[in-house]
């Protein structure tokens, strides 16, 4: 593979880049490709009438795991949706799910009176030499020759990059850090609260006001809880050939019959995580946390904290900011993409984020936040991404529930342990995640070529 684009030495990711509201079932296969296709549409709109008059159609070719599991993840639908003008945050999931429902469905891009055919999506090579596993090439063709061509990379969590296009340089954050060690030292040296640090950095790099940022956090929290509540109140069979039943509502009902309070809470937390994850599998609106495939862990924990622990909105925001910083560090120093590093980068990252959420929302120090996140991630290392039949259902849905329970336990271990005698730092576990992901065989990384994906159904 060619060398990937070099990253900034300082974390400049926005909270709302990490937490994105959009349709499931996969941020890398659904949200990312939709954003790439919408970007390409905007490029077409800038062409002259003389050029548009001579074009025939748009062709999208998918590579890597976008090709191997794109059908089950709805990548073809999402790409067509993006070309038609849909964006993840505002699209109607029902309208999106109806695209390409019939194999003969054809669509046309209408721009300034010119009708441009959208050709059937091509599922290309699964093994390639592009710099990122999830690569797509979009071409505007005239007599089969490209008039416009773009190479896009869906790098996990709905983040995309376009070859040859540099991202607008963001201003420097108020507090610069690139890993947990630097962050912890910064917080202690500057005597600043983690939430305040995150808010000030967000204001600096995005130019948004404090009020807008707080409103944005509240919108994210609401979208998470809405996904859980919809999932709890929906029954039936999830789409696709597996025929998997939704189980969140069943767990919720059975929890009422448990007399043992701790067991009841564990079952409820399972139900909440399953609920959001089943909504994701349905293709409904969820929040990437940090990805759609892991969108049940943190929302399940948030819902439980709000409903059972009566955590107020201010503390929920604090917890969300702690979760965000954990996601930032993992993305910056390793990966949050199942195609790049397996499910340790998705549910593993979400588990660490959930543990950090609980620690900060309950008023614990950065040392406890780090310890909780480290424990949460450490015990998910090596977890493969092996979706059965390429659908984000088995083992993904239950894996979100297990991740939520693991996050809660990691928080309990982190809050009761001696953080000063902690032998393994969070940064070291992130290094291990990166190394493990690089060494992991490709058949265990979202290709549905190994593991559980080939042992059942």
Beta strands, then each sheet from edge to edge (+ up, - down):
strand 1: 21-23
strand 2: 57-63
strand 3: 107-111
strand 4: 114-118
strand 5: 122-123
strand 6: 135-142
strand 7: 145-156
strand 8: 159-162
strand 9: 285-287
sheet 1: 1+ 9-
sheet 2: 3+ 4- 2- 5-
sheet 3: 3+ 4- 2- 6+ 7- 8+
end
